[in-house]
Amino acid sequence: MIGKIQKVPLREVWKHEALDFTTWLQENMDVVSDVINVPLDEAEREQSAGDFSVDLVARDNSGDPVVIENQLEKSNHEHLGKLLTYLVAFEAKTAIWIVSAPRPEHVSTITWLNESSPASFYLLKVEAIKIAGSPPAPLLTLVVGPSEEGREVGKKKKELAEQDTVMLRFWTDLVDRVQEKTPLHAAISPNRGNWLIDTTGVSGLTYGYVVRKNDARVELYSDRAGDAAENKAIFDALAADREAIEAAFGEPLEWQRRDNAIVSKIQKQIDAGGYADESRWADVQEAMIDAMIRLERGFRPYIRKLAI
């Protein structure tokens, strides 16, 4: 015969959180160890952390402190704040939060902490069960814990955030330089992407600055409402005056009709560098701005002629 699992209210098993549940955890630290797969011992109760007292402080197999905060109730902001306070106060590398019901926002927070900090955070759910009239037994379930995948996600997020900051500074510098040289892009604003665009005055036809790690370019980009036929018509109309446009620009351009794509573009590659080497930003930006001024000058009369 197979018995049926029955849940038991936690307060029937541990009437008092600090006196009963914390004491049970202290005496059964192996149960927690099995769930998080980290050996824990030497658990001590009510260790002082300034004006507060952490529920438990244990030691891992390296002898480092592990702070443990528990609740026989739903997770809340107060206990999350305590957990972080205790982690810092004890200079711990691991924090364990045991709750009866983890709120979704706290699950997300612990996940973010594991991705974004060098410490390891574990969120455990505690339940009590019995089978066919047996004595109640604890059931601890790992809800969130650290992982190599999570660390990699956090590392990638950090790299992207740092790149966003770099890009914003790069474009801020470029916009400042543009405004010193030409009224062409009076309304252009810096952003965190790797491109900066401005209108030509014709729908779907834009001027663009593009920068990558080691190179950059300026371009005239045709993307009218995702209509490949219209974009090719615009490209062909401009290409009919290619020789005159390149003469006004001062050198050859790359004409990319891109027959198998929706968009078309005409561009000039800048080989002075990209955003990776900040010491070269001034040269790269000057080259981009010079090329854009010449690009606009070369295309201006022919964009005006477009009967579209």
N, C-alpha and C positions, 0 to 999 in steps of 0.2 A: 504493500500500500504506500502511496506517495502522499505525504502530508501537504497541507496548504499553508503558505506563508501568511501570517497575519501581522499587520503593523500595530505597534503598541505606542500610545502617546508617550513622548519622551519624559514628561513630568511624572509619569507613573513609574519610570525606571530610575530617574535621577530627579528627586524633588527639588533640589537646590543646585543651581548652576555651579557656583564656586565651591560649595562644600561637598557636593556629591559628584557632579560630572567631572570637574577639574581633578578631583582626587582619583576618580576612576582612571582618567587619562594618564595621570602621573604613574599609576601602578600598572598600566597596560600600554606602555609606550610602544611595545612591539606591534600592537594592532595598527598604530599610525605608521610605523616603519614599513609594515607590509604593504600598506596602501600606496605610499609615495615611493617605495623602493629605495629608501635612504635609512641606514641604520641609525637609531636614536637611543640615547641612554642618558643617565644622570639628570633626569628631569626634576626641576625644583619649582615649587609654587610661589606665587606672589612675590616675585623679585622686583625690587624697587627700580623705577625709571623716572627720576625726578619726583614729581608730585603724584605719579601714577604707579600702578603695580601690574606687571604683565602676568597673565594667567599661569603660563609655564615657560621656563627656559630649559631646553635640553641641549645636548651636545651631539654633533654628528661624528662620523668616524674619523674626521680630521681634527676633532676637538674644538671646532668652531661652534659658537652659540647658535641655537635655533629658537626663535621666538614663536610661541603658540598662543593664539587668542581664540576663545571659543564662545559660542552662543547657542542656547537651546531655543532659538527663535530665528526669524528671518534676518538675513544680513542687513546691516544698516551702516550709514555713513560714520557714525560715532566709532564703531568698532574698527572700521577700515582705517580711520584716522589714528586710532590707538595702535593698530598693527604697524603702520608706517613709523609712528613715533618710537615704538619699542625696537624696531629694526635698527633705527639710527642710534638710539640710546645705548644699545648693547653691541653696536658695530657688527651686527649679524649679517650673514650672507644668505640666510634662509628664513622665510616667514611662512607659518602655517595658520590658516584661518578655517575653523571648523564651525559650521552653522547648520541649522535644521532646514533652512530653505534659502538657497542663494538667489538673490534678485538678479535679473538679466544685466542690469547696469553694473553690478559688482563683478559679475562674470567677465564682462567686457573690460572692466578696469584692471582686474588681475591679469587677464590676457595681455593688455597693453603694458603693464608693468614688467611682465616676463620678456616682452619684445624690446622694451626700451631701457631696462636697467641691468646692471651686472648681477643683482641679487636674484634668488629663486623664490617664487611665490607659489604656494599651493592653496587651493580652495577646496575644502572637503565638505561633503554633505553627510550629516549624521542622522541615522534612523534607528529605531528599535523594532525588532521582529521576534516572533515566536512561531513554532510549528506544532500544531496539534497539542496544545496545552503545555508545551515545554517552557522552561524559564526564558524570560526575554534575553535576547542577544543583541549586541550592537552591530550595526551595519554602517561602515564608513565607505563612502564612494568618492573617488577623485573626480572633481568637476573640471578643474583647470590646474595645470602644472607646467613647469618649464619644459622646453623641448629644443632640440637642435634646429628643427624647422622654424619654430617660433623665433629663435635667436636670429636666424638668417632673414626672416621677414622683418624683424626689427632693424637689423643692420641695413637692409635694402631701403626701408623707410627713412632711416637716418641719412643715408647717402642721397636719397631723392630730396629730402628736406634741405640738406646742405647745398645740393645743386640748385634748388629753387632760389635760395638766398644768393648764390653766385650769379644766377641769371638776372635776378632783379637788380643787382648792383651793376652788372654789365650793361643792361639796357638803360638804367638811370644815367650812367656815364655817357652812353651813346646819345640819348635824347638831349642831354645838356650840350653836347658837341654839335648836334644837328641844329639846335636853336641858335647857336652862335654863327652858323654858316648859311642857313637858308630858311625861308618861311614855308618851305615845301610841306613839312609835317608839323604844322603848328599845334594840331590837336592830338598828336600821337602820345601815348602814355606807356611807361615801362610795364612789363609783366614778368611772370615767373617761367614762361615757356622759352623755347629756343628760337622763337620767331617773333617778329614785330611787323605788323602790317598797317597800311594806310590806303585809303581809297584813291582811285584815279579820277573819280567823278563819273565813271561808267559802271553800271551795275554788274557785279560779278567779276570785275577786273581790278586787281589790287597790286600795289607795290609791296614787296616784302623784304625785310632784312632777316637773314637766317644765320645762326652761328652754331657750330658744333665744337667739340673739344679742340680740334686742331686745324679747322678751316672755317670759312664763312662764305656767304654769297649774298648777292642782291638779285631780285627777280621781279618779273612781271608775270602775274599768276591769273589764269582765266578759269573760273569755276562758277559758271552761271547756273544756279538752281539745279546742279547735278545733271545738266543737259549737255551730253557729249557733243551732239551735233552743233549746238550754238557755240560751244567752246572751240571746236575745230574751225568754225566759220570765222570767229574772231581772230584766231591764230593765223589762218590763211590770209585774211585781209591785211594783217600787219606784215606777214611774211612777204607779201607782194612788194613791200617797200624795204625789204631787208637791207639792201645795199645802201640806201640813203640813211636808214636808221643807224647802221653800224658806222657809217662815216661821221654822223653827228655824235655818236657815242665815243668814237675815237679808237675803237678796236673791235675785233670780232666778238660776237655773243654766242651762247649755246642756245639753239632753237630746238625745243623739245615738244614736238606735236603730240607725241605719245598716243598713237592711233588706237592702242588697246586699253586706254584709260579714259576716264571722264574728263579730267582736267588737262590743260596744256600750259606750258610756261616757257619764258625766255629768261635766261639767267646769265650772270657773270660770277665766276668763281673767284674768291679772294684767298690767296695763298699766304697772306702775311701771318696767319695763325688763327687760333680760336679762343675759347674762353678758358682753356686749361692753364695757360701761362699768363697770369695777371700782369706780369711785367711788360707784356707786349700788347695789352689792351688798347693803349693809345694809338699804336700803329694800325692795329686791326680796325678799330673804329674809324680812324681817319680814312683808311682805304675803302671801307664800306660806304661811308658818307659820300666820298668823292665819286665812287661808282654809281651810287643812287642818284646823285645830282645829274650825272651824265646820262644815266638811264632815262630819267624823267625828261630831260632835254631832248634826247633822241626820239622818244616815243610820243611826246606831247602833240605835235601837229597831226600825227597819224591816228591817235586815239580820238581826236576831235572829229576826224573824217568818218569814223565808224558810223554807218547808218543802222544802228541797232539800239 
